[in-house]
Amino acid sequence: MVEVSQLAKTETGCHVSIAIQNDRTSLKQKLTLPWKMPKKKILKVPHQLREVNEKAYEPYVISIGPYHRGKDHLKEMEGLKVQSLSRLLECTNQSVENCILETEAMVEEARKCYTEPLDISTKEFAEMMVLDGCFIILFFMRTSEEICSYGSLISSSILHDLALVENQLPFFVLCKLLDIIVGFPTNIFNMVGVIDPKRLLISEILAVFAESLPGLKVDTTYDDNSIKNIKHIVHLLQANWRPSNKAMDEYNRVQPKDGEWPFIRSATELREAGIEFQTTEKKKNERWSLFDFKFEKVEEKRNEKRSLFDIKFKNGILEMPKVIIDDQTDSMYRNLIACEQFDNLEQAFLTDYILLMDSLINSGKDVELLCKSGIIDNMLGNDESVAALFNRLGDHTNFSKYSFFYAQLFKDVDRHYKSPCNSWMAYLRHKYFNTPWALISFLAATLLLLLTVLQTAFTISPWS
């Protein structure tokens, strides 16, 4: 507005040139200053992701950290936080004043982990970290009987809320609180002779969510440096939900380096080209369900489960692990995808998996086919709802075409689909064999043609 006003006062433009020169000087100074995108540990979900399904990022019953603090429907659970802190302090002979005092020393560092200006005093921020952090520690360290005392609905709702990317505390805060209360008795946490508190907390968090995320690695080998690299709970889950070592070795061996690969057709179209779909499940009754949690000690057999991302195509068969789709799937996947989008896209395995499923699923008929093949267990009941879920999970997300995990698989499937023989069979099935009546009509016509040919042959060359 200043430049426009000065332009009205003079025809020489001298004021304008001075203003522009000043702006140029200011810009030139800015160009000399180093600037980096601020690396926050706990980001707000971008608008373009949130607008697709805002409820997927909102806590049900409990707030962790400052973003959702003070919302009316979450206030009731503040009493549970106080109760958990009271019990923890009682068992550890710690005072709340000492906890807050030691926590205040890291308030400034913790504030820098969040993106928005936080209108909270240092003391309030420290109290929030103590309440929320001690609740998380006690929640994951408790026995299954104690967890069940909350009631199944509250327990599953809390677990849902702890897996939201905006509903987090920096992981170093949890580690610091563990250092403060390291003298807790063994009858609560049952950890003597196992591993140190930080590693146990990590393994317990992973063990709880392992029932929901097929192939989640329950890692107890974290060293001090790797623990420092954990941003928060959702980041911990995202970093440990990976393809198996065997699948990673195969990926590194065959991954196209040029970033060139085609998209594949839908499941029904691939079936018409002769591609079969099979599940990798060995037991028909074995099920993986989001938030079907079991609180038990970490066992080695957990790590033997095939990862959801271990998908292979060989001899015309696309083999995929079973995935259960229920009313928690959308929220869980969206928050993990958001975490991947904030982080390194070269390790965005869930984003790549959703791209694959989005390619396979265009309608309820594709979901029906995958359900019959044992690949999808539809707990929503409506095939169109599952199709819509997968078609929208990838909205406004980015992926790297050079590190896309299923690039070679897409090339192999597309090559099979486009082969002349398979394309001809696909056309024949789609044109003539798409319904039982069409098949019957084709067989009847073929039989009639054969009889006509035989009759003509006998007429021309009758037997003597």
Contacts in CASP RR format, 6 or more apart in sequence:
PFRMAT RR
TARGET T0000
AUTHOR 0000-0000-0000
METHOD contacts of the structure
MODEL  1
MVEVSQLAKTETGCHVSIAIQNDRTSLKQKLTLPWKMPKKKILKVPHQLR
EVNEKAYEPYVISIGPYHRGKDHLKEMEGLKVQSLSRLLECTNQSVENCI
LETEAMVEEARKCYTEPLDISTKEFAEMMVLDGCFIILFFMRTSEEICSY
GSLISSSILHDLALVENQLPFFVLCKLLDIIVGFPTNIFNMVGVIDPKRL
LISEILAVFAESLPGLKVDTTYDDNSIKNIKHIVHLLQANWRPSNKAMDE
YNRVQPKDGEWPFIRSATELREAGIEFQTTEKKKNERWSLFDFKFEKVEE
KRNEKRSLFDIKFKNGILEMPKVIIDDQTDSMYRNLIACEQFDNLEQAFL
TDYILLMDSLINSGKDVELLCKSGIIDNMLGNDESVAALFNRLGDHTNFS
KYSFFYAQLFKDVDRHYKSPCNSWMAYLRHKYFNTPWALISFLAATLLLL
LTVLQTAFTISPWS
2 19 0 8 1.000
3 16 0 8 1.000
3 19 0 8 1.000
3 20 0 8 1.000
6 13 0 8 1.000
6 15 0 8 1.000
6 16 0 8 1.000
6 19 0 8 1.000
7 13 0 8 1.000
7 15 0 8 1.000
7 16 0 8 1.000
9 15 0 8 1.000
10 16 0 8 1.000
38 115 0 8 1.000
40 112 0 8 1.000
40 113 0 8 1.000
40 114 0 8 1.000
40 115 0 8 1.000
41 113 0 8 1.000
41 170 0 8 1.000
41 231 0 8 1.000
41 232 0 8 1.000
41 235 0 8 1.000
42 67 0 8 1.000
42 113 0 8 1.000
42 114 0 8 1.000
42 115 0 8 1.000
42 165 0 8 1.000
42 166 0 8 1.000
42 168 0 8 1.000
42 170 0 8 1.000
42 231 0 8 1.000
42 232 0 8 1.000
43 115 0 8 1.000
43 165 0 8 1.000
43 166 0 8 1.000
43 342 0 8 1.000
44 67 0 8 1.000
44 115 0 8 1.000
44 116 0 8 1.000
44 166 0 8 1.000
45 57 0 8 1.000
45 165 0 8 1.000
45 166 0 8 1.000
45 338 0 8 1.000
46 341 0 8 1.000
46 396 0 8 1.000
48 396 0 8 1.000
49 334 0 8 1.000
49 338 0 8 1.000
49 341 0 8 1.000
49 395 0 8 1.000
49 396 0 8 1.000
49 397 0 8 1.000
50 57 0 8 1.000
52 334 0 8 1.000
52 392 0 8 1.000
52 395 0 8 1.000
52 396 0 8 1.000
53 330 0 8 1.000
53 334 0 8 1.000
53 392 0 8 1.000
55 331 0 8 1.000
56 330 0 8 1.000
56 331 0 8 1.000
56 334 0 8 1.000
56 335 0 8 1.000
57 164 0 8 1.000
57 165 0 8 1.000
57 166 0 8 1.000
57 331 0 8 1.000
57 334 0 8 1.000
57 335 0 8 1.000
57 338 0 8 1.000
58 68 0 8 1.000
58 164 0 8 1.000
59 68 0 8 1.000
59 71 0 8 1.000
59 74 0 8 1.000
59 160 0 8 1.000
59 161 0 8 1.000
59 164 0 8 1.000
59 167 0 8 1.000
60 157 0 8 1.000
60 160 0 8 1.000
60 161 0 8 1.000
61 73 0 8 1.000
61 74 0 8 1.000
61 76 0 8 1.000
61 77 0 8 1.000
61 154 0 8 1.000
61 157 0 8 1.000
61 158 0 8 1.000
61 161 0 8 1.000
62 74 0 8 1.000
62 77 0 8 1.000
62 80 0 8 1.000
62 81 0 8 1.000
62 135 0 8 1.000
62 157 0 8 1.000
62 158 0 8 1.000
62 161 0 8 1.000
62 167 0 8 1.000
63 69 0 8 1.000
63 70 0 8 1.000
63 71 0 8 1.000
63 74 0 8 1.000
63 77 0 8 1.000
63 132 0 8 1.000
63 161 0 8 1.000
63 167 0 8 1.000
64 132 0 8 1.000
64 133 0 8 1.000
64 135 0 8 1.000
64 136 0 8 1.000
64 161 0 8 1.000
64 162 0 8 1.000
64 167 0 8 1.000
64 168 0 8 1.000
64 169 0 8 1.000
65 128 0 8 1.000
65 129 0 8 1.000
65 132 0 8 1.000
65 167 0 8 1.000
65 168 0 8 1.000
65 169 0 8 1.000
66 114 0 8 1.000
66 118 0 8 1.000
66 120 0 8 1.000
66 125 0 8 1.000
66 128 0 8 1.000
67 114 0 8 1.000
67 116 0 8 1.000
67 166 0 8 1.000
67 167 0 8 1.000
68 74 0 8 1.000
68 166 0 8 1.000
68 167 0 8 1.000
69 120 0 8 1.000
69 128 0 8 1.000
78 131 0 8 1.000
80 135 0 8 1.000
81 131 0 8 1.000
81 132 0 8 1.000
81 134 0 8 1.000
81 135 0 8 1.000
82 131 0 8 1.000
84 134 0 8 1.000
84 135 0 8 1.000
84 138 0 8 1.000
84 139 0 8 1.000
85 96 0 8 1.000
85 130 0 8 1.000
85 131 0 8 1.000
85 134 0 8 1.000
85 135 0 8 1.000
87 138 0 8 1.000
88 94 0 8 1.000
88 134 0 8 1.000
88 137 0 8 1.000
88 138 0 8 1.000
88 181 0 8 1.000
88 184 0 8 1.000
89 95 0 8 1.000
89 96 0 8 1.000
89 99 0 8 1.000
91 184 0 8 1.000
91 185 0 8 1.000
91 188 0 8 1.000
92 181 0 8 1.000
92 183 0 8 1.000
92 184 0 8 1.000
92 185 0 8 1.000
94 180 0 8 1.000
94 181 0 8 1.000
96 130 0 8 1.000
98 180 0 8 1.000
99 130 0 8 1.000
99 134 0 8 1.000
99 177 0 8 1.000
99 180 0 8 1.000
99 181 0 8 1.000
100 123 0 8 1.000
100 126 0 8 1.000
100 127 0 8 1.000
100 130 0 8 1.000
102 176 0 8 1.000
102 180 0 8 1.000
103 126 0 8 1.000
103 129 0 8 1.000
103 130 0 8 1.000
103 173 0 8 1.000
103 176 0 8 1.000
103 177 0 8 1.000
103 180 0 8 1.000
104 122 0 8 1.000
104 123 0 8 1.000
104 126 0 8 1.000
106 129 0 8 1.000
106 172 0 8 1.000
106 173 0 8 1.000
106 176 0 8 1.000
107 122 0 8 1.000
107 125 0 8 1.000
107 126 0 8 1.000
107 129 0 8 1.000
109 170 0 8 1.000
109 172 0 8 1.000
110 125 0 8 1.000
110 129 0 8 1.000
110 169 0 8 1.000
110 170 0 8 1.000
110 173 0 8 1.000
111 118 0 8 1.000
111 125 0 8 1.000
113 170 0 8 1.000
113 231 0 8 1.000
118 125 0 8 1.000
120 128 0 8 1.000
129 169 0 8 1.000
129 173 0 8 1.000
129 177 0 8 1.000
130 177 0 8 1.000
132 169 0 8 1.000
133 169 0 8 1.000
133 173 0 8 1.000
133 174 0 8 1.000
133 177 0 8 1.000
134 177 0 8 1.000
134 181 0 8 1.000
136 162 0 8 1.000
136 169 0 8 1.000
136 174 0 8 1.000
136 233 0 8 1.000
137 174 0 8 1.000
137 177 0 8 1.000
137 178 0 8 1.000
137 181 0 8 1.000
137 201 0 8 1.000
139 147 0 8 1.000
139 158 0 8 1.000
139 162 0 8 1.000
140 201 0 8 1.000
140 204 0 8 1.000
140 205 0 8 1.000
140 208 0 8 1.000
141 188 0 8 1.000
141 189 0 8 1.000
141 191 0 8 1.000
141 200 0 8 1.000
141 201 0 8 1.000
141 204 0 8 1.000
142 188 0 8 1.000
142 295 0 8 1.000
143 190 0 8 1.000
143 295 0 8 1.000
144 294 0 8 1.000
144 295 0 8 1.000
144 296 0 8 1.000
147 155 0 8 1.000
147 295 0 8 1.000
148 155 0 8 1.000
150 158 0 8 1.000
155 293 0 8 1.000
156 291 0 8 1.000
156 293 0 8 1.000
156 328 0 8 1.000
159 208 0 8 1.000
159 209 0 8 1.000
159 291 0 8 1.000
159 293 0 8 1.000
160 291 0 8 1.000
160 328 0 8 1.000
160 331 0 8 1.000
160 332 0 8 1.000
161 167 0 8 1.000
162 233 0 8 1.000
163 209 0 8 1.000
163 233 0 8 1.000
163 234 0 8 1.000
163 237 0 8 1.000
163 331 0 8 1.000
163 332 0 8 1.000
163 335 0 8 1.000
163 336 0 8 1.000
164 234 0 8 1.000
164 331 0 8 1.000
164 335 0 8 1.000
165 232 0 8 1.000
165 234 0 8 1.000
165 335 0 8 1.000
165 336 0 8 1.000
165 338 0 8 1.000
165 339 0 8 1.000
165 342 0 8 1.000
168 232 0 8 1.000
168 233 0 8 1.000
168 234 0 8 1.000
169 232 0 8 1.000
170 231 0 8 1.000
170 232 0 8 1.000
171 227 0 8 1.000
171 230 0 8 1.000
171 231 0 8 1.000
171 232 0 8 1.000
171 233 0 8 1.000
171 235 0 8 1.000
171 236 0 8 1.000
172 228 0 8 1.000
174 201 0 8 1.000
175 198 0 8 1.000
175 227 0 8 1.000
178 197 0 8 1.000
178 198 0 8 1.000
178 201 0 8 1.000
182 197 0 8 1.000
186 192 0 8 1.000
189 197 0 8 1.000
189 200 0 8 1.000
191 197 0 8 1.000
191 200 0 8 1.000
194 200 0 8 1.000
195 203 0 8 1.000
195 220 0 8 1.000
198 222 0 8 1.000
198 227 0 8 1.000
199 220 0 8 1.000
199 222 0 8 1.000
199 227 0 8 1.000
200 220 0 8 1.000
202 219 0 8 1.000
202 220 0 8 1.000
202 222 0 8 1.000
202 227 0 8 1.000
202 230 0 8 1.000
202 236 0 8 1.000
203 218 0 8 1.000
203 219 0 8 1.000
203 220 0 8 1.000
203 298 0 8 1.000
204 298 0 8 1.000
205 233 0 8 1.000
205 236 0 8 1.000
205 237 0 8 1.000
206 216 0 8 1.000
206 217 0 8 1.000
206 218 0 8 1.000
206 219 0 8 1.000
206 236 0 8 1.000
206 237 0 8 1.000
206 240 0 8 1.000
206 298 0 8 1.000
207 218 0 8 1.000
207 295 0 8 1.000
207 296 0 8 1.000
207 297 0 8 1.000
207 298 0 8 1.000
207 302 0 8 1.000
208 293 0 8 1.000
208 295 0 8 1.000
209 216 0 8 1.000
209 237 0 8 1.000
209 293 0 8 1.000
210 216 0 8 1.000
210 218 0 8 1.000
210 302 0 8 1.000
210 305 0 8 1.000
211 288 0 8 1.000
211 289 0 8 1.000
211 292 0 8 1.000
211 293 0 8 1.000
211 294 0 8 1.000
212 288 0 8 1.000
212 289 0 8 1.000
212 290 0 8 1.000
212 291 0 8 1.000
212 292 0 8 1.000
212 293 0 8 1.000
212 332 0 8 1.000
213 237 0 8 1.000
213 241 0 8 1.000
213 308 0 8 1.000
214 288 0 8 1.000
214 305 0 8 1.000
214 306 0 8 1.000
214 307 0 8 1.000
214 308 0 8 1.000
214 321 0 8 1.000
214 322 0 8 1.000
214 323 0 8 1.000
215 241 0 8 1.000
215 244 0 8 1.000
215 303 0 8 1.000
215 305 0 8 1.000
215 306 0 8 1.000
215 307 0 8 1.000
215 308 0 8 1.000
216 237 0 8 1.000
216 240 0 8 1.000
216 241 0 8 1.000
217 240 0 8 1.000
217 241 0 8 1.000
217 242 0 8 1.000
217 303 0 8 1.000
218 240 0 8 1.000
218 298 0 8 1.000
218 302 0 8 1.000
218 303 0 8 1.000
219 240 0 8 1.000
220 298 0 8 1.000
222 230 0 8 1.000
230 236 0 8 1.000
230 239 0 8 1.000
234 335 0 8 1.000
234 336 0 8 1.000
234 339 0 8 1.000
235 339 0 8 1.000
235 343 0 8 1.000
237 336 0 8 1.000
237 339 0 8 1.000
238 336 0 8 1.000
238 339 0 8 1.000
238 340 0 8 1.000
238 343 0 8 1.000
238 350 0 8 1.000
239 347 0 8 1.000
241 307 0 8 1.000
241 308 0 8 1.000
241 336 0 8 1.000
241 349 0 8 1.000
241 350 0 8 1.000
242 248 0 8 1.000
242 307 0 8 1.000
242 309 0 8 1.000
242 347 0 8 1.000
242 349 0 8 1.000
243 251 0 8 1.000
243 307 0 8 1.000
243 309 0 8 1.000
243 310 0 8 1.000
243 349 0 8 1.000
243 405 0 8 1.000
244 306 0 8 1.000
244 307 0 8 1.000
244 310 0 8 1.000
246 310 0 8 1.000
247 307 0 8 1.000
247 309 0 8 1.000
247 310 0 8 1.000
247 312 0 8 1.000
250 312 0 8 1.000
251 405 0 8 1.000
251 408 0 8 1.000
254 408 0 8 1.000
255 403 0 8 1.000
255 407 0 8 1.000
255 408 0 8 1.000
256 407 0 8 1.000
256 408 0 8 1.000
256 411 0 8 1.000
257 402 0 8 1.000
259 401 0 8 1.000
259 402 0 8 1.000
259 404 0 8 1.000
259 407 0 8 1.000
260 401 0 8 1.000
261 401 0 8 1.000
261 404 0 8 1.000
261 407 0 8 1.000
261 408 0 8 1.000
261 410 0 8 1.000
261 411 0 8 1.000
261 414 0 8 1.000
262 410 0 8 1.000
262 411 0 8 1.000
262 414 0 8 1.000
263 359 0 8 1.000
263 410 0 8 1.000
263 414 0 8 1.000
264 270 0 8 1.000
264 359 0 8 1.000
264 360 0 8 1.000
264 410 0 8 1.000
264 413 0 8 1.000
264 414 0 8 1.000
264 417 0 8 1.000
265 273 0 8 1.000
265 359 0 8 1.000
265 414 0 8 1.000
265 417 0 8 1.000
266 359 0 8 1.000
266 360 0 8 1.000
266 361 0 8 1.000
266 362 0 8 1.000
266 363 0 8 1.000
266 366 0 8 1.000
267 277 0 8 1.000
267 360 0 8 1.000
267 361 0 8 1.000
267 366 0 8 1.000
267 369 0 8 1.000
267 370 0 8 1.000
268 363 0 8 1.000
268 365 0 8 1.000
268 366 0 8 1.000
268 369 0 8 1.000
269 417 0 8 1.000
269 426 0 8 1.000
270 277 0 8 1.000
270 318 0 8 1.000
270 360 0 8 1.000
270 413 0 8 1.000
270 417 0 8 1.000
271 277 0 8 1.000
271 369 0 8 1.000
272 425 0 8 1.000
272 426 0 8 1.000
272 429 0 8 1.000
272 430 0 8 1.000
273 416 0 8 1.000
273 417 0 8 1.000
273 422 0 8 1.000
273 423 0 8 1.000
273 425 0 8 1.000
273 426 0 8 1.000
274 316 0 8 1.000
274 422 0 8 1.000
274 425 0 8 1.000
274 426 0 8 1.000
275 316 0 8 1.000
275 317 0 8 1.000
275 318 0 8 1.000
275 413 0 8 1.000
275 416 0 8 1.000
275 417 0 8 1.000
276 316 0 8 1.000
276 317 0 8 1.000
276 318 0 8 1.000
276 373 0 8 1.000
277 317 0 8 1.000
277 318 0 8 1.000
277 320 0 8 1.000
277 369 0 8 1.000
277 370 0 8 1.000
277 373 0 8 1.000
277 375 0 8 1.000
278 317 0 8 1.000
278 318 0 8 1.000
278 319 0 8 1.000
278 320 0 8 1.000
278 373 0 8 1.000
278 375 0 8 1.000
279 319 0 8 1.000
279 320 0 8 1.000
279 321 0 8 1.000
279 322 0 8 1.000
279 373 0 8 1.000
279 374 0 8 1.000
279 375 0 8 1.000
280 306 0 8 1.000
280 310 0 8 1.000
280 319 0 8 1.000
280 320 0 8 1.000
280 321 0 8 1.000
280 322 0 8 1.000
281 321 0 8 1.000
281 322 0 8 1.000
281 374 0 8 1.000
286 322 0 8 1.000
287 322 0 8 1.000
287 324 0 8 1.000
287 377 0 8 1.000
288 305 0 8 1.000
288 322 0 8 1.000
288 323 0 8 1.000
288 324 0 8 1.000
289 324 0 8 1.000
289 326 0 8 1.000
289 377 0 8 1.000
289 379 0 8 1.000
290 324 0 8 1.000
290 326 0 8 1.000
290 328 0 8 1.000
290 329 0 8 1.000
290 332 0 8 1.000
291 326 0 8 1.000
291 328 0 8 1.000
291 332 0 8 1.000
292 324 0 8 1.000
306 321 0 8 1.000
307 321 0 8 1.000
308 321 0 8 1.000
308 323 0 8 1.000
308 353 0 8 1.000
309 349 0 8 1.000
309 350 0 8 1.000
309 352 0 8 1.000
309 353 0 8 1.000
309 405 0 8 1.000
310 321 0 8 1.000
311 318 0 8 1.000
311 319 0 8 1.000
311 320 0 8 1.000
311 321 0 8 1.000
311 353 0 8 1.000
311 356 0 8 1.000
311 406 0 8 1.000
311 409 0 8 1.000
312 318 0 8 1.000
312 319 0 8 1.000
312 409 0 8 1.000
313 319 0 8 1.000
313 409 0 8 1.000
313 412 0 8 1.000
313 413 0 8 1.000
313 416 0 8 1.000
316 416 0 8 1.000
318 413 0 8 1.000
320 375 0 8 1.000
321 375 0 8 1.000
322 374 0 8 1.000
322 375 0 8 1.000
322 376 0 8 1.000
322 377 0 8 1.000
323 375 0 8 1.000
323 376 0 8 1.000
323 377 0 8 1.000
324 376 0 8 1.000
324 377 0 8 1.000
324 379 0 8 1.000
325 376 0 8 1.000
325 377 0 8 1.000
325 378 0 8 1.000
325 379 0 8 1.000
325 380 0 8 1.000
325 386 0 8 1.000
325 389 0 8 1.000
326 379 0 8 1.000
326 380 0 8 1.000
327 379 0 8 1.000
327 380 0 8 1.000
329 389 0 8 1.000
330 389 0 8 1.000
330 393 0 8 1.000
333 350 0 8 1.000
333 354 0 8 1.000
333 393 0 8 1.000
334 393 0 8 1.000
336 350 0 8 1.000
337 348 0 8 1.000
337 350 0 8 1.000
337 351 0 8 1.000
337 354 0 8 1.000
337 393 0 8 1.000
337 394 0 8 1.000
337 397 0 8 1.000
340 347 0 8 1.000
340 348 0 8 1.000
340 349 0 8 1.000
340 350 0 8 1.000
340 351 0 8 1.000
341 348 0 8 1.000
341 351 0 8 1.000
341 397 0 8 1.000
341 398 0 8 1.000
345 351 0 8 1.000
345 398 0 8 1.000
345 399 0 8 1.000
345 400 0 8 1.000
345 403 0 8 1.000
346 400 0 8 1.000
346 403 0 8 1.000
348 399 0 8 1.000
348 400 0 8 1.000
349 405 0 8 1.000
351 394 0 8 1.000
351 397 0 8 1.000
351 398 0 8 1.000
351 399 0 8 1.000
352 399 0 8 1.000
352 404 0 8 1.000
352 405 0 8 1.000
352 406 0 8 1.000
353 405 0 8 1.000
353 406 0 8 1.000
354 390 0 8 1.000
354 393 0 8 1.000
354 394 0 8 1.000
354 397 0 8 1.000
355 394 0 8 1.000
355 399 0 8 1.000
355 404 0 8 1.000
355 406 0 8 1.000
356 406 0 8 1.000
356 409 0 8 1.000
356 410 0 8 1.000
357 390 0 8 1.000
358 390 0 8 1.000
358 391 0 8 1.000
358 393 0 8 1.000
358 394 0 8 1.000
359 410 0 8 1.000
360 366 0 8 1.000
360 370 0 8 1.000
361 367 0 8 1.000
361 370 0 8 1.000
361 386 0 8 1.000
361 387 0 8 1.000
361 390 0 8 1.000
361 391 0 8 1.000
362 387 0 8 1.000
362 391 0 8 1.000
363 384 0 8 1.000
363 387 0 8 1.000
364 383 0 8 1.000
364 384 0 8 1.000
364 386 0 8 1.000
364 387 0 8 1.000
365 383 0 8 1.000
366 387 0 8 1.000
367 376 0 8 1.000
367 378 0 8 1.000
367 383 0 8 1.000
367 384 0 8 1.000
367 386 0 8 1.000
367 387 0 8 1.000
368 383 0 8 1.000
370 376 0 8 1.000
371 377 0 8 1.000
371 378 0 8 1.000
371 383 0 8 1.000
376 386 0 8 1.000
378 386 0 8 1.000
380 386 0 8 1.000
380 389 0 8 1.000
401 407 0 8 1.000
404 410 0 8 1.000
416 422 0 8 1.000
417 423 0 8 1.000
417 426 0 8 1.000
432 438 0 8 1.000
432 439 0 8 1.000
432 442 0 8 1.000
433 439 0 8 1.000
433 442 0 8 1.000
END
